[in-house]
Amino acid sequence: MTIDIFWRIPTHGEPSSHRSRKPFRGDWFPGDDSRRQAGLSGDDGFTYADYLAEIARAAEIAGFQGGLIPSFPMTDEPWVISSVLARETRTFRFMIPFQPGFLNPVVAARATASLQRATGGRALYNIITGGGGPQQLWWGDPVGHDDRYGRTTEFLDILRGVWRGGPFSYHGRFYQVEDAGLADPLSREEFPEIYFSGSSDAALASASKHADYYLTWLEPFAQLRDKFARVKERTDALGRKIKCAIRVDIVARPTEKEAWNEVERGFENIDPAVLAAHARRNEGSESVGARRQQALRPTTINSYKDLIIEPNVWSGFNLLRGGQTQGIVGSYEQVAERLDELVRLGADAFILAGTPHLEEAYRVGEEVLPLVRGRAGAPALRAVG
């Protein structure tokens, strides 16, 4: 059995290393005057889309199946970026995150089937239902936590129903559909695999019904084992099988010392105000996953070492670039060993990332992936499924 491994596409720009938080690649700059201050005034004709295409091609060349295209208030729209990158790659698969409440399920089915038809079936879903609070209201969505997951379940019920060609009718709490269905040849396109995020009981109930892969952030390994067991137990009760996937950042270098030196240099450049705010981050969030991450933070942070929670696992990545907290740090061999350990715990897929994404796609693809053995002990496992 092989392990599916994806990369990440930084649709919000990125710094050139962990030693800076300012996104000087991909033309997402903080403030109107930052281009001039960075000495980058003028247009050389190389756009942010060109940079994203370089990363996608690098991931494709390095052996990754495809890439996650993030969706946050500060990113480009992943549906649009997927269409752009489709013309720049040949086998690269597009994992599109979206919150179901923001699309009509019939329109989403038609759009996805069209993308499948145009790209030879390279689209996947990352279904996210939102963490609530101010960010959820940014999207104009006041629906409560458990109701959002109920809405997601109905959305996916309809999406699957109309994909078969119809006529399909549905009368739910959030959606009503009469005699809908995709026309031939759209209905003959392959239904996209679903990666599903969420840690609450409501999330697991929805994931167990519809997800092909249950996707989680990296957590302490024992916690992940328990989480995987919970979601598989729920899915087994429905007569379905589900796989598990992990989103994790990587700092891999020829030696462990070099890897931790990179983390230390990044930590030393963190603004003290960012450190002070770190303990308050996600307070009041409805996201169970965010609260699980928050519970791992030390009350006092004086050194990057205070954030090492397990061998080769560092919980300060969001201090360096925002986003996920936990990541793996070590030599190429150590990172591969930790990924193999996660496979033994039940992981069937990974979404990896590293800063900067272009160079690190080559580094991780060429130096780490060939060392990952998976369950079969293959001598040179690549990211193909």
N, C-alpha and C positions, 0 to 999 in steps of 0.2 A: 504494500500500500504506500503510495506516495503522499507527500504533504504539499498542499497548495500554498504558495508564498507570494504575497503581493507587496508592492512598494507604495509609497505615499507621494502624491503630487501637491506641492505647496502653493495652493491657489490664492494665498494671502501674502505672497512674497516671503523672503527669508534672508537672514544674515549670511555672511560668507563663512562663519564659524560659530561655535558656541560662546565665543568671547564677546559677542555683541548681540543685543536684542533688536537692533535696528534693521529692518528688512531692506537691504540694498540690492536684492535681486528680485526680478519680476515686477518692478516698477511700483510696488506698494510702499509708499514713503510716508512717514509720519509728518504731517504739516505741509502747508502749501509751498514753503520755501526750502524744503529739505533737499530737493534735487540740486539746486544751485549750491547749497552749503556742502553737498557731497562732491561738488565738482563735476556733476553729470548733466549740466545744462546742454541743450541741443538734442537733436534727434538723429541717431545713427541708423535708423530703420530697423533695428532689432527690438522686437516688442516682447512684452511679458508672455504672449502666447508662444513666441519662438523659444523662450527659455523653458516653458512648461513642456513643449514638444521635445526639447533636448533631453529633459529628464525622462520622459516617457520612452524615448528611443534608447536611452542608456539602460533603463530598467528592462526593456525588451531584450537588448543585446546581452545583459548580464544574467538573464535566465529567469526573471520574475514573470509570473503569469500576467500581471497587469498592475493596476494601481488604484488606491482609494483617492477619490477627488473630494476633499473636504467641503462641507457646507456649513458656514457660520455667517453671522451678520457682516463680518469683515472679509468675506471671500467672494471670488467670482461664483457665478451660478454653475454648478457641476453638470447640469444637463447640456448647457451650451458648450462648456469646455470639453466634454466628452465628444461632441460632434466635431469640434476643432481638431482634437488629437486623433480622431479616427482616421483622418486623411494623412496623418504624419507617421502612422505605425501600421504594422501588418498583422501582428498577433496579439498585441497589447489589449487586455480586457479592462473595461471601465466600470469600477465599482462606484455607483452613484448613490450618495446619501440623500435622503429627503424625508420630510415629515409628512405622512399621508394626509393630514388635515388640510394641507395647503394646495392639494390638487384634487380635481374630480377623478375618481377611480377609472371611469370609462376613458376619459381623455388620457390619463396616465398609461392605460393599457395600449391605446392606439399609438401614443408617442414612443413607448418602449418597443413595441413591435416594429414600428418604422425604423427605429435605431438598430434593432436586431437585423432587419432585412438589409439595411444599408451597410452594416459592418460585418456581416457573416456571423452574427450571434455573439458579439463580444460584450454585451451589456450585463451587469449584475446590479442587484439592489443592496444598499445598506439602509435598512429601515430604522429610522430613529424617531422617537416619539416626543422628545423634548424634555428638558430638565425643569421647566416651570420658572416662576419668578420673572424678573425684569426682561431677561432675554426672550422668554416665551412671548411676552407682551410686545417685544420689538417686532415680532412676526404678526402681531395682531391676533394672537390666539389666547383667549382668556379661559379656555376649557381646563378643568381640573385634571389632576394627575391620572387617576384611575379611568376617568372618562376618556382621556386621550388614548389610552391603550384599548379601551372598548371601541373607539372610533377606528383605530388602526386595524383591529381585527375585522371589522366590517369592511373597511377599505380593501383589505387583502382578499376577503371572501368574494367581493365583487370583481376585483382584478382577475382572479383565477377563473371566475365564472364566465366573464365576457370573453376571456382569451380563447375559450374553447369554441367560439363562433356563434353561440346563442341559438335560439332566443333565450335570454337569461333574465329573470326577474328577481328582485330582492327587496324586502321590506324590513328595514332595520330601524334602529333608533336615530341613526345619523344620516343614513342614505336610503333612498328609494329609487329603484331602477326597474323599468318595464321593457321586456323584450329586447334587451341590448345584446351586443355581440360584435366581435371583430369580423370584418369581411375577409374572405379568402382573397389574396394569399397571406394577409397579416396573421390570420388565426393559425397558420401552419408554422409560424416562427417559434423557435424554442423559447419556452418561458424562462425568464432569468432566474438564476439562483438567488436566494434571499439570505443575506447576512442580517441578523437582527440584534439590536443593541438594547440593553435595559436590565437592571438588576433587581427590581422590585417583584413582588408576587404577581402583580398585574402584568408586568412585562413578561415574566416567565410563562404565564398562562397564554398570552398571545403568541409568544415565540414557539411554544410547544405545538401550537396548531399549524403554524405557517412556515417557520424558518427551516432552511436547509442547514444553515450554520448559525449557532448562537455565538455572538461576538462580544467579547469583554475586553476591558483594559487589563494590562498586567497587574496582578495583585500578588501578595505573598503566596507562595506555591500551595500551601495547605488550604488557603481560602479558595483558590481556584479549583482544587480537587473537589471541595464540597459544593461549589457553585455548579460545576459540570455535572456532578451526581444529581443535583436537584433538578436541573433542566432535563436531563435524560430520563429521570424517573417520571416526570410529567409527560414527556413525549411518548415514552413506552406505554403509559396508560391509555393513550389515544391510538395505539397501534402504529405509531410512526417512529422513525429513527431520525436522530439529529446529530450533526457533527458540531464541533466546537472550534472557535477561532479566537486568537489573541492579538490585540493591537499593542505593539511594543516598539519603543525607540531603542536604538543601538549606538553605542560608541565602541567600536572594535578597532584594535591596533595590533601591530605585530607582537607587542608584549603587554602584560597587564599594567605595568608601570606607565607606559606611554598612554594607555587608555585613561587611567585615573589622572594623569597629568593634564590631559585635555579637559576633563571635568573640573579639576581644581582651578585651572586658568579661567574657565568660564565662571565658576563660583566667585572668584576674586573680583570679577568685574560686575557683579550684581549690585544694582543701586540699593543702598540700605533701606530706602522706602519700599522697594519691592519685597525685600526680606521681611520687613515689618508687617506688610499686608498679607504675607503668605499664610499666616495662621488664621486669618479671617476669611480667606477665599472659600467660596461656596457655602458660607454660613447662610442658613435659611433656604438652601436649595432644596427643591423637591426631588432631585435626582438621587436615588439610592446609591448609584455607582459613585457619584461625586462625594457623598458622605462617607462611603467606604474608603475612598482615597484620603479624605481629610482625616479620618481616624488614625492614619498611619504617621501623621506628622509629629515630630518632637515639639515640645513646648519651647525649647531653646535651641537656636541654631547658631553655632559659633564657627563651624567648619563644615566643609563638604562631607566630611566623614560622619557627621551627625545624621546624615540622610541615607546612610547605607543600612538597609533594613534586612538584607540577606546577602550571602556571598554573591558578588557581581551584580547586585540589584540596588540601584540608586533611586531615591524618591524625590529628586529635586529637578527633574527635567522641565517642569512647567516654570521654574524660576529662570531658566535659560531662554526659553522660547514660547512659553504659554502652552496650554493644552494639557496633554496627559502628564501624570506625575511620575509613574514608575518606568524604569528602563533598565537595560542590561549593559554592563560595562565590563570590558575585559579583553584579553587576547583573542585572536581569531578562534583558537581552539576552545577557550573558555566560553565564548558566546555560543559557539555551536553546541557545546556540551549542555549549556543551560536550555537552549532551544530543544535539544533532544530530551532533556528532563521534562520539559513541558509537554512534549509529545507523549511521553510515558504516562503523564498525568491525564491525558485525554485530548490534547490539542490536535486538530486535524488540519489547521491552516493558520497562517500568520499574516498580519499586515505590519511590515517593518518600516522603519524610517530612520533617517540620520541627517544631520546638518553639516554641510549643505547637501541637499538631496541629489544633486547631479553627480558630484564626485563620490559620495557615499553609496550611491546605487552601484557603481562599478566596484568599489571596495568590498561592500558586503556581498554582492553577487559573485565576485571572483575569489574572495578569500574565505568567506564564512559558509556560504551555501554548499560548496562541495564537501564540507566537513560534516554537515548535518546528515545523520544516518536514518532518521525516521524509525519506524518500527521494524522494518525488514533488515536493517543493518547494511543497506546498500553503500558501496564505497564512495559514491559521488552523486548523492541525491541532488537533483536540480528541482527548480520550482515549477514542476509540471504535474498535472493531475490526471 
